[in-house]
């Protein structure tokens, strides 16, 4: 007899398959079935440690906010094969994390490290950067116009715009942006053959950890010299803030400083570029929304929130129970691993009316899930401002736009979004 707590094997394998996130139709259908029939269940997949799959918005939100009961750092923060986890622990001396950023920390460390850069990402501070961001957005729209009437929006526009914004804030020279683009794309999309190394791993279940360590070595080779330069001669940039940070009265160490650089450069880039591309893809498929925004820029902030929900660039995070607890009638035991499935939560029929439609009149108000509570995304205000400004600039010049080919999504379990978006358009 099958275990009543165990989700169907077909759905468990979909959840753990990078290719399912590229195609998405079967995955979203499976998640819809789980929300209706088994909103909390245990996934048993060969090669992975068992985990509880949480699919409902209310449950995901509740768990995120109970940061003492459900930890970030005790086990891997994302779903990885058991062999990758074992390799990571062997190479780090016991830690499941090849890198240690805010998303891998629990209290009290999390707050200590969050305070290092928190003031840089407040809405008040970001308003002072609006002119600078708008100049980058206009240059990006000019780049799109320079392509004539067609382009691959992801490759030609979307991946460059938020990267340029973040690199200016960090203080990374423009000539180094191609390297940063390569590293950030490979970091989060290493499961995709076009963006990372995908199938070249030859089926090695530990490849994920090996790839991470290789990429982090490249990040370290770049950021350690930058850190030393900023310690010797601080500037008015975020790199100087991180390089000269003090934690518990001592200078931040190289490993955690490099980790900080990586999360700012990579997470803020990939999630924003994916949401911008996902938003424009949705506009191409919803002429009524496009025409409304072209006639009135006022609803653009609401459009931005809906684009984030619709795209959901962060597909999931993992949490670890620190004590026995009951959820939906199931006993979660201390040490159990839980997947908080944002892709499912952001399509939850009980949280969003007509969740499979892209609606401009939806009052999402920042409720799309990719972080709440103490782990609320540090750069969320920057991401929303970047998106708002970009679409203000684009829609003021866009006469028409349509999909001119087959869009594709990245094959990535953790962070992903459109990787190809061929467009035909007219601009003035």
N, C-alpha and C positions, 0 to 999 in steps of 0.2 A: 504493500500500500504506500502511495506517495505521502510524504510529510505534508500535513495541512498548512504548515507555515512556509513551505518552500514554494517559490514562484515557479511557473512552468519553465522547463529547461530552454525552450526556444527563446523565450523572452529574456532569460538570464544571459544567454549567449549574445543576443542583440545588444544588451546594455554594455557588454564588454568588447564589442566589435567596433573598431575604428571605422570600418566601411559602412556600418549602419548609420553613423553620424553624417557621412557624406551623402547618403541617399535619403535618409530621414523619414520617408513616408512610412515604412514598416515599423521603424522605431517609435514614431509618434503614435501610430495605431496601437502598438503594444503597450505604451505608457498609458494611453487612454483606457485600455482594457484593465490595466492594473489599478488605475484610480477608481474605476467603477466596481471592480470585483475583489481586488487584493491590495488595498492602498499601502499596507505595510506587510512585507514578506521577506523571507530570507533567500538569498541567492547562493546557490552552490554550483560553482563552476570549476572544472578541472584546471589546476594550475594557479588558482586564486584562493586566498583565504575567504571563508564565508563572510557575507556581510548582509545587513538589513537594508532593503531598498525602500526609501521613503519618497512617495510620489505626490502627496497632497500638499498644497500651498500652506495650509494652516499648520500642518505637522512640521514641515521644513522650517517655517518661520519660527515656530515655538522652540525647536531644537537649537537653531542658530542663536536665539536670545538667551538660552540657558548655557552660557559658556563655561560655567563651573562644572556642570553635570556632563557636558559633552565637549571633550577637548579636541583641539586642533593638532597638538604636537605629539601625542602619545604613540600614534601609528602614522603610516603614510597619509598624507593630506589628499592624495588623489588615488584612484583605483589603479593599482599596479600589480602585475603578476607576482606570485610568491617568490619566484627566483630573482626578480628585480629587487624586491624588498630585502632578501637575504644578501644580495650583492652590496646594496647600499649600506646595510648594517656592518658588513665585513670591511668595507672601505672606509667607513667613518668611525669605526670602533664601537659600534652599537646603536648609533642613531639611524632612524629610518629616513632621514632627510639629507640628501646630498648638499642641500642649500638650507640656510636658516633665515627666513624672512618673517615679516609680520604674520603672514598666513600660516606659518609653522609654529607660532608661539602661543602660549597661554599666559595668563596672569601669574606673577606680576611683570614678567619680562615684556609681554606684548605692549602694555601701556608705556613702559620706559622707552621702548624703541619707536613707538608711534609718535611720541612727543617730539622726537628729533626733527621731524619734517611736517608735523601737523599744521603749523602756522602757514606753511607754503601752500596748502591746499584748501584754505578757508575761502568762502565766497568773497569776502572783503578783499583778500590778497589777490584773488584771481581777477577781480574787476580791474586792477591796475595793469594786468597783462592783456586785457581785451584788445587794445589797439595792436599789440604785437601779434596776437593770435589771428586777428582779422587780416593783417597783412599777409600772413602765411596762407590763410584760406583763399584770399584773392589770387595769390600766385598759383595756388593749386587749381583753381577754376580756370585761370589763364592757361595752365598746362593742359587741362582737358580741352579747352577751345583750340589750342595749337595742334591737337591731333586731328583736327578737321571735323568730320561728322561721325567718326567711329573710334572707339577705344575699348580696351579691357579696363573697366573702371577700377577693379581691384589692383591690378598690376601697375597701371599708369597713374593713378590718382590716390586711391584710398590708403594704400600702405605707406605712402610718403608723407601725407599731411600730418597725422598725429605724431609720427616719428620726428618730424621737423620741430613741432611744438615742444615735445619732451626733451629733445636734444638741446634746444635753446635754453630751456629751464635748467637742465642739468649742467650745461656748459660744455657739451661735446661739440667739437668743430664740425662744420658741415661736410668737410671732406671725409670724415670718418663714418658718416651715416650709412653708406653701403655696407660696411662691416656690421654695424648695429642692426641693420635690416636683416641681413643674413642670419645673424645669431639669434635674434628674437623670433624670427619665423621658425627656425629649426628647433628652438627650445620648446615651443608649444605644439608644433605640428610634426614632430619627428616620426609619428606613425604614418604620415602621408608621404608617398613616394615622390610627389612633385615638390613638396616644401621641405621635407626633412630627408630621412633615409628609408622610411617606409619598409617595403618588403625586402630591402637589402640585408636585413638582419638575419636572413636565412632561418627564420623560425626560432631563433634563440630567445627564450622567455626572459632572459636577463638583459636583453638588448636595451630596454628602456633606461635602466640604471647606467649602463655603459655609455649610452649616448649623452645622458645628463652630465656625467662626470667629464666627458670630453668637451662638451659645450661650456661647462662652467670653467674649465681650464682656459678656454679661449677668452671668456669674459674676464677672468682674473688677469690674464696677460695684458688686457687692455686697461682695466680699471685700477689695478694696483699702481702703475706709474701715474695715472691721472690723480689718484688719491694722494700720492706723495707730492706731486706738484701743487695741489691745493693746500696741503699742510704747510709747505714751504712758503707759498704765496697765495693766501685765500683771495677769492673773488666774490662778486655778488651773484653767485649761482648756487644751485642745490647741491652740486658736487662738493663745494666747499663746506656746506652745512653738514653733510654726511661725513666727510673726511675728518672734520674737526669736532665731531660729536663726542660728548662725554656720557658714559653709562656707569652708574654707581661710582662716580668720582674718578673713573679711569677712561682713557681714550678708547674709542671703539676699536676692536681688533680688525685685522685685515679681512678675515673670513666673513664676519658679519657686515662689514662695510661693503664688501663686494656683493654680498647677498642683497643688501639694500639697493645698490646701484642696479642690480639685475631686475629686481621686482619693479622698480620705478620705470626702467627703460623698456622692459619686456611686457609686463602685464598691462601697463597703461597704453602701450602701442597696439597690441593685438586686439584687445577687447574693443577699443574705439574704432579702429579701422574696420573690424568686422561689423560693428553696429552701423557705421556709416554706409557700408556696402549693402547690408541687409535692409536698411531704410530706403535706399534708392531702388533696390530690387523690388521692394514692396510698392513704391510709388509707380514703377513701371506696370505693375499688375493691378493698380487701383487708380484709374484715371480720375475718379471723382475726388480723391484725396489730393492728387497732384494739382488739379485745377483749382481747388479751394486754397491750397497753399500758395500757388502762384498769384492768386488774387488778393491774399491777405496773409502776411507773415506772422500775424499775432498767434496763431495756434502752433507755431513751430516748436516751442518747448514741449507741448503735449505730444506732437509728432515724435520728438526725440525719445520721450519715455516709451511710447508705443514701439518705436523701432528697436529699443533695447529689449523690451519684452518679447517682441516678435523674433528677434535674432537669437537672444539668449547666448551671448558669446562664451559665458562660463557655464558649461553643461552640468557640472556637479562639483561638490566637495565632499570629503569624507570626515567623519567625526568618530570619536571613541568614547564610549560610556565610561564614566568614572565611578559609577555605582549602579546597583541593580535598580531598574525602573520599569514601570509598566506603560506601554504605549499601545493604544487600540486593542487592548486585551491580550497583548503579547508581552512576555517577560523578556526584557532586554537585560542581559547580564553584564556586570562590570567587565570591561575589556572588550566588549563586542564592538565591531566596526559597523558604521552606518553610512550609506551613501545618501546624501541629500541631493535629490535630482531636480535641479533648477529647470531643466528643459521640460520636465513634467509639470512642476509647480507653476510655471509661467503659462501653462495651457490648461490650468485647472478650471473646470466649468463652474465650480463653486466660488472661485475667487474673481474670475473675469467672465463677463457676459459675452457669449459668442467668441470664445478664445481663439478659434481658428480663423477668424476674420481680422484683418488689419483695419482698425477703426480709429479715426481721428477724434471722435467724440468721447473716447474712453478716458475716464479720469484715473489714469494709472498712478499719478502723483508720486513717482519714484518708488512704487511698490514692487516693480519687477525685481525678482530675486537674483542678486549676485552678491549679497552681503548685507546683513542687518546686525543690530546690536553693537557690541564693542568691536566687532570685526567688520563693521560697515566699510565698504570700499573707500580707502583714503583718497583716491583720485576721482571719486564719482562726480564732484562738482566741476572739475576740470574737463572730464569726458563729456558731460552734458553741455558745457559752454563751447567746447570745440565743435561738437555736432551742431549746436544751434547756430553758431557763426557760419560754419561751412554751408549749411542749407540756406541760410539767409543770402549768402553770396551767390550760391549756385542758382537758386530759384529766381533770383532777380534777373538772371541772364538766360535762363533755360526757356526756349520756345516749345520744344517737344523732345520726348525721349522714349525709346522703346528698346526692348531686349532684342539683340541681333545675333542670336546663336544660343548655345546651351550653357546656362550658368552652372557652376559646380561649387559644391561645398568641400571644405577640407575634411579629411578622414582623421578625426581627432576626438578622443574620448573626453578630454578635459576642457581645453579652450579651442574654439574653432568658429568658423563662419564661412562666408563666400570666399572662394579662392580664384574664381573666374566669373566675371560679369561683363560679357560683351554687349556693348550698347551702340545704338544709332541715335543721333540727336541733332538738334539744331539749336545754336546759341546766338545771342546778339551781343 
